[in-house]
Amino acid sequence: MTTSDLRLSARDLACERGGRLVFESLEFDVAAGEALVLTGPNGSGKSSLLRQIAGLLEIGRGQIELTGGDPERALGEQAHYLGHLDALKPSMSVLETIRFWALYLGGSAAAAQAALDDMALGDLADLPVAYLSAGQRRRLALARLAAVPRPLWLLDEPTVALDQASVGRLRAFMAAHLAGGGIIVAATHLDLGLGTAKSLRLGAEEMA
């Protein structure tokens, strides 16, 4: 899925929303097996930065580059983006949902079923999404990460609505992705248990 040469970089990056400069002169480097945790107050641009990396928001100035990946695919095509909205259709069953995403993103039905088991949703496979709790919906959205491998994970507050057991599963899941050479960029107000992850605080000139 990835190589040791994989690297996500940003140079002199700026973002404007509604005529307001959200951030500017932003730079970072994240290599294979590394995570970058975005912190900062609401409105500092954490979600906007994730959306820029995913190719969902225009880059006002500067550049973002993923090297060492698939040269025939755009950056966004090599990433899983998990935003605030879970992007689930209420009338579809849990299994139909994950199978749709798996096949749409180039995976398999077998991988879809395994992803449900990874997120402890196997027993709910036939249940319509409309009947899921907020935590179950979030776990179903996260199951997309397991259904189809992508080298880059972009996670916006991934622990929202998750109970303690589900947070533990997510942490193990992220650790396995990094151990396999993947990259994670995550916006959060909580400790994601990513150990030696790099940190980038928006709204202040601080990077560790």
KANORBEL-V302055 format. One record per backbone hydrogen bond with DSSP energy under -0.5 kcal/mol. NH is the residue of the N-H (numbers start at 1). CO is the residue of the C=O. E is the energy in kcal/mol with one decimal. If there is no record, write none. Layout:
BEGIN
((NH,CO,E) (NH,CO,E))
END
This chain:
BEGIN
((6,3,-1.7) (7,67,-2.3) (8,30,-3.1) (9,7,-0.5) (9,65,-2.8) (10,28,-2.4) (11,63,-2.3) (13,26,-2.6) (14,61,-2.2) (15,23,-2.5) (17,20,-2.6) (20,17,-1.8) (22,15,-2.6) (22,20,-0.8) (23,15,-1.2) (26,13,-2.3) (28,10,-1.4) (30,8,-2.5) (32,6,-1.7) (33,182,-2.1) (34,31,-2.0) (36,184,-2.8) (37,198,-3.0) (38,36,-0.6) (38,186,-3.4) (39,37,-0.5) (39,200,-2.1) (44,41,-1.8) (49,45,-2.5) (50,46,-1.9) (51,47,-2.3) (52,48,-2.1) (53,49,-2.4) (54,50,-2.1) (55,51,-0.6) (55,52,-1.0) (56,51,-2.8) (57,51,-1.0) (60,14,-1.2) (60,58,-0.7) (61,14,-0.9) (63,11,-1.8) (65,9,-2.7) (67,7,-2.7) (67,65,-0.6) (71,69,-0.7) (73,70,-1.7) (77,74,-0.6) (78,74,-0.6) (78,75,-1.7) (79,76,-1.1) (80,152,-2.6) (81,79,-0.5) (82,80,-0.5) (82,154,-3.1) (83,81,-0.6) (90,88,-0.6) (92,89,-1.4) (94,124,-0.5) (94,127,-1.8) (95,125,-2.8) (97,93,-2.3) (98,94,-2.1) (99,95,-2.4) (100,96,-2.3) (101,97,-2.2) (102,98,-2.5) (103,99,-2.7) (104,100,-2.8) (105,101,-2.1) (106,103,-1.0) (107,102,-4.7) (108,147,-0.5) (112,108,-1.6) (113,109,-2.0) (114,110,-2.0) (115,111,-2.0) (116,112,-1.7) (117,113,-1.8) (118,114,-2.2) (119,115,-1.4) (120,117,-1.6) (121,116,-3.2) (122,116,-0.6) (124,121,-1.7) (125,122,-1.2) (127,124,-1.7) (129,92,-2.9) (130,90,-2.1) (131,128,-1.9) (132,129,-1.9) (137,133,-2.4) (138,134,-2.0) (139,135,-2.1) (140,136,-2.1) (141,137,-2.2) (142,138,-2.3) (143,139,-1.5) (144,140,-0.6) (144,141,-1.0) (145,142,-1.7) (146,142,-0.6) (146,143,-0.7) (147,143,-1.9) (148,144,-1.4) (152,78,-1.7) (153,183,-2.5) (154,80,-3.4) (155,153,-0.6) (155,185,-2.4) (156,82,-2.7) (156,154,-0.5) (157,155,-0.7) (157,187,-2.9) (160,157,-1.6) (162,159,-2.1) (167,163,-2.4) (168,164,-2.0) (169,165,-1.8) (170,166,-2.4) (171,167,-2.5) (172,168,-2.1) (173,169,-2.4) (174,170,-2.7) (175,171,-2.3) (176,172,-2.1) (177,173,-1.8) (178,174,-2.3) (179,175,-2.4) (180,176,-1.4) (181,178,-1.9) (182,177,-2.4) (183,151,-2.8) (184,34,-1.5) (185,153,-2.8) (186,36,-2.4) (187,155,-2.7) (188,38,-2.1) (192,190,-0.5) (197,194,-0.5) (198,35,-2.5) (200,37,-2.7) (201,206,-2.1) (202,39,-2.9) (202,200,-0.7) (204,201,-0.8) (206,201,-0.7) (206,204,-1.8) (208,199,-2.0))
END
